[in-house]
Amino acid sequence: MFLGRWLLLASLVGALAGTASAGFLVALEWVTRWREAHAWALALLPVGGLLVGLAYHYLGTRVVKGNNLILDEIHAPSATIPLRLVPLVLGGTLLTHLLGGSAGREGTAVQMGGALADQLARWLPRRERRLLLIAGMSAGFASVFGTPLAGAVFGLEVFLLGSVRYEAILPSFLAAVVADVVTRAWGVGHTHYPELAAVPLTAAGLGATLLAGALFGLAARAFAGLTHWFTAQFKRISYPPLRPVVGGALVALAMWGLGTLRYAGLGVPVIEEAFRHQLAGQDFVFKLLLTALTLGAGFKGGEVTPLFFIGAALGSALAGWLPLPVALLAGMGFVGVFAGAANTPLACLLMGLELFGAHAGVYLGLACVVAYLFSGHHGIYASQKIGQAKHPLLGRQAGRRLGDL
């Protein structure tokens, strides 16, 4: 009875999340192509910010916290997540990308998956509602990146730092797999990255990996800290809809000053470039700054794909200093910075294996673990709680939210 019920519920969650992500990815590809063909659209970014700000101020005060709202409901279930979160975050994200904001897509898919799942949980006991929310997050993540294993573990790992809640393992895996299958069944593909070649693990390679992992963790910590700092600064503007207007103007001016739209949107072409040859050191810095500014001002999207950009660009830049191939370093940075920023090292290792193959698994795993440790008790999700401290030296802080530290 238990297995049959969760098979049905998780399949429904996966089908809903996979369909939503398929539509979102198709629309996102269209707005990205349009923006690339119309560079002048960047001038309208403050106007887009005003529309996003007004929509959330008058229609979405309950859902403005985004991913953190879902995490809060998992920790302390209270009220059903309003279904209007779906069109709000979808429209806000597409508008952000249409006009050149530097943002991602994971947050949108995870929020849609969680909100849709919660509509099925209205008549479930409190404990089971939490499981369905976790499954919704897994489904959204898996479907938007085409990584069902990473998606399943992401939902289990993300809400409680240092712990994995195995009570949700069945619904999370079922929902993630179904969501990925449904997204692909709609004919929607995903970015293909090169398979990393096997590299023997030497003393020099091990040392380089540990150093790179530490740098990835520090980059993740810098991104999370700067995003939260920008958010706090923009909150000084008393009328919330004006925050993304000011932020949009600053982002547009910065990109005009740099003379390039290289850092607008997802930045997937630059990520792919990072695997082919060494990038300049400023690429990861500019993407980090512009994404933190975009999201801190209140634009919608997500942090993960920009984190892929930051990590791959940083890893690629390190190829001139460390005795490892550029593609391997880019792949290590791709998953390592994300592991440190989201505090999900297991999910990021699985993502690396799904995207880049198993030959470089040892390097990818070490990069994720070291980055996770070096990011400390910091992260992109303020509502993430500490289940277990990363290291005894960081103190006993179990049960505290990262946003309260």
N, C-alpha and C positions, 0 to 999 in steps of 0.2 A: 504494500500500500504506500509506504513512504517513498520507495524508489519510483513507483508509477506516478505519484503526485508531483515529485520534483522533476521527473522527466518531462511531464507536461508543462509545468510552470517555467522551467528553465528553457525549454524549447520555444515557448511563447516569447519569453524575454529576448532570447537570441534572435528570433525572427523579427521582432519589432525593432530591436537595436540595429540589426544588420540591414534592414530596409531603410531605416532612418539614416544610417551612415552611408549607404549607397547613394541615396538622393543628395546628401550633403557633399560627398566627394565629387559627384558629377557637377553640382552647382559651383563648388569651390574651384574646380578645374576651369570652368567657364569664366568665372570672375577674374581668375588669375591671368588667363589668356587676354581678356579684355583690358586689364590694367597694364599688361606688358605692351599692348598695342597703343595705349593712350597714356603716355607719361604725364600729361597735363592733369590727370585725375588726382595726382598727389595734392594739388592746390585745394581740392575739395575735402581733404581729410578732416579739417576742423568742422565742416558742415556735417560730415558723417558722424563725427564725435558727438555733435549736438543731438542728432537723431537717436543715436544709441543711448545717450544720457537721458533724454526725455522719455524714451520708451521704458527704461528701467526705473526712472524716478516715479512715473505715474502708473505704470502697469506691473513693475517687477521688484518692488521693494522686498518682497518675501524671498525672491530667488536671486538677488543681486550677488550673494556670496558664492554662487556657482558650485564648484567642486567642494568647497568647504561646507556648504549646506548639506550635501549628501553625506559627508563625513560626520557632521554633527548629528544627523538623523540616525546614522549607524551607531554612534556612541550613546545617544540618548533619544530614542524615538519619541516623537511628539505628534506632529501633524503631517498628513500626506503632502508630498512635494507637489505644488501646483503644476498642472499640465502645461500652463502657459510658459513655463520655463523653456519648453522645446522651441516654439517659434521665436521667442525672445533671443535665446542664445544662438539659434541658427541664423536669424536675420542680422544680429549684431556682428557675428563672425564674418558673414559674407560681406557686409558693408565695410568692415575693417580691412579685409583683403582686397576688396574692389578698389579702395582708394589709397592703398599703399602702406597701411600700418604693418608693423613688424610683429607678427603673432603666429600662433600655431593652430592646431585643429583638434588635438586630443581632448582638451577641456570641453569642447562642444560635444564630441561623441560620447564622452563619459557622462556628461550631464544629461544628454538626451536618453542614454541607456538607463541611467538611474531614475529619471523622472517617469519614463515609460514603464519601467519595472514596478515602480511604486503604485501605479494605478491598479496593478493586479494584486497588490498587497493590502488593499483596503479591508478585507475580511479575514486576514491572516492574524494569528497571534503575534505579539510584539517581537518575540525572538525570531520567528520565521520571516517577519517583515525585514529584519536586518539582513538575513541571508539573501533575500530577494534583491535588496539594494546592492549588496556586494556583487551578486550575479549580474546586475544591470551595469555596474561599473566595468566588470570584466568583459562583458559583451561589447560595450561601447569601445573600449580600448582595443580589443582583439579585432573588431571589424574595421576600424579606421586605419590600422597599420598592417593588417593581414598576418598577425602573429597570435594565433590562438593560445599557445602555451604561455607566452609572456602575458597575454591579456588575462588569462585565468589566474595566474599567480599575482599579477598586479592587484587585482581586486582583493585577494587574500592578504596581501602584504602592506598595502598603502595606508590603511587607516590606523594601524597600530605599529609604530616604529619599533623595530627589534623583535617583533613577534609575528607569527603566521597563524591565523585562526582556521584550523582544519575543519571546523564544523560546517564551513561553507564550501568545502572543496568540491563536492559533487555538483551543486547548482552552478558554481563558478565555471568549472570545466565544461559542463554541458552547455551553458549559455554562451561561453566564448567560442566553442567549436561551431555551434549552430549559427551564431552571428557571423562568423567568418565565412561559412559555407553559403549563407544567404546573400551576403554582400557580393561574393564572387558569382553566385547564380544570377544576380542582376546584371552581370557583365561588367562589373566595376573592378579594375585592376589596381595594383599597388606599385610603388617605385621598386625597381629591382636594383640591388646593390651587388657589387662583385663578390664572388666567393673568395675568402681569404686563404692564401696558401699556407701550408704547414711550415712553421719556422722552429727549428730545434731550440729547446730551452737551455740557454747557456748562462753562465754567471753574469756576463755582461748584459744579456737580454733580460735576466731576472732583475738586475739592478735598475735597468732602464724602465722596466715595467712598473716597479715600485715607485720610482721617481715620477713617472708620467701619471700614475694613479693618484699620487698626492697632489699634483698640479690640477688634475681633473676635479678632485674633491674641493680644492680651494676655489676653482672657477665656479663650481656649483654653489658653494657658500656665498661667493661674491654676487652671483646672479640673484639668489634668493634674498640676500640682504638688501641689495639695491632695489629690487622690485618692491619689497615691503617699505623701504625708505621713501620711494617715489609715491607709493600709495598714501603714506602718512602725510607727505607734503601736500598732495593734491586735496586731501581732506580738509586742509585749511581754507579751501574755497567753499564757502557756506552753501552755495546752491549747486548740488551735485551735477546737474546736466552741463554746467560750464567746465567741469574738470576735464572731460575728454576734448572739449573745444580747445582749451589751452594746451593740453598734451598733444593734440593733433597738429596744432600750429608749430610746436617745438619739434616734433618728429619731421614734419615737412621741411622746416627750415634746416634741420640737421642734414637731411638727405640732399637738399639742394646745395648746401655748403660742401658736402662730400662730392657732389657732382655725379652721383650714381644711385640707381635703384637696386643695387646689388643686395641690399639688406632689407628690402621690402618683402612682405608676405612670408611664405614658408622658407624660401631660400634653398629649395631642393637642388637646383642646378649647381649652386656653390658646394653643397654637400657632396654631390657626385664628383665635382672637380677636385675636392679634397683627397679623394681616393686615387686620383691619377697623377698628381704632382704636388709638390710642396707649396702651400699657400703662405702668403705674407702674414706676419704676426698680428697686424691690425684687424684682420677679418673677424676673428673671434671677439675682439674687444668691441668693435663697432656694433656687431650683432647683439652682444650682451647689453650694451648701453641702450640701444634703440628698442629692443624688446622689453627691457625693464621699464623704460619710459612709456611705451605704448600700453602695456598691461597695467602699470601703476596708475595711469591716467583714467582707466576705466574702460578701455576698448576690450572687445571679447575675442576669444579664440582659444588659446592654450599656450602652455610653456614648452611642451615636449619637443616638437619639431625644431623650434629655435634652439633648444638645448642640444639636439642632434647636430645642428649647424655649429654651435659654439664648440662642442666637443670634437667634432670631426675637423674643424678648422684649426683648433688648438693642437690636436694630435698631429695634423699634417705639418703645421709650423715647426713642431718639435723634431721632425725628421732630419732637420739640418744639424741637430745637436745630439740625438740619441741613435745608437746603432741598431735600429729596427727599420723595416720597410715602411714607406710612407702610407701604403694602404692599410697595413696592420695598425699603425699608430692612429690613423683616422678612424678605423673601426673601434679601437679601444676607447678613443675619446667620445665617439658617438654614443656608446652605451655607458661609459664611465661617468661623464658629467651628469647624465640623466639619473644614474644610480645615486649619485651624491645629492642631487637636488630633490629627488622624490623619495629618497630613503628606501628604495626598493631594489637591492642588489640582486636578489634571485630572479626577479622578473626581467631585469636588464640583462643578466647573463643569458637567460633563455631567449630573449629578443636577439641578442648577438648571434646565438647559435641558429636561430630561425632565419635571420637575414644574411649572415655571412658564412654559414657552414660551421662544421665542428672542428675543422683542422686547427683553428686558432683558439680553441676553447679555453686553454690554460691561460693564455694572455688576456683574453676578454674577461675571464673570471677574476683574475688577480686585479685587473684595472677597476672592475666594479667594486670589489671588496675594499680596496685601499681608498678609492674615491669616497665610498660610503663612510669609512672611518674618518677621513680627513675633512668631510663637510661638517662634522660635529652635530650637535642638536639644532640644526638649522634645516630649512627646507621650503619648498614653494607652497606647501599646503599648511596654512596656519592652524587648521583644526586637526591636524595629525597629532595623535597622542603618543607619548612614550610608553611602550610596553616594557621595554628593557633597555637600560642605558647601553650605548655603543661600547663604552669602556668604563671601568671603575673610576678612572680619574675624572670622568665627567659628572660624577656624583649620582646620588639616588634621586631620580626625578620621575619615576614611574607614575603614570596617570596624568602628567601635566601636558597641556597643549603646547605645541611649538610656538604658537602665537603669543603665549603668556610668558615665555622665557626672556 
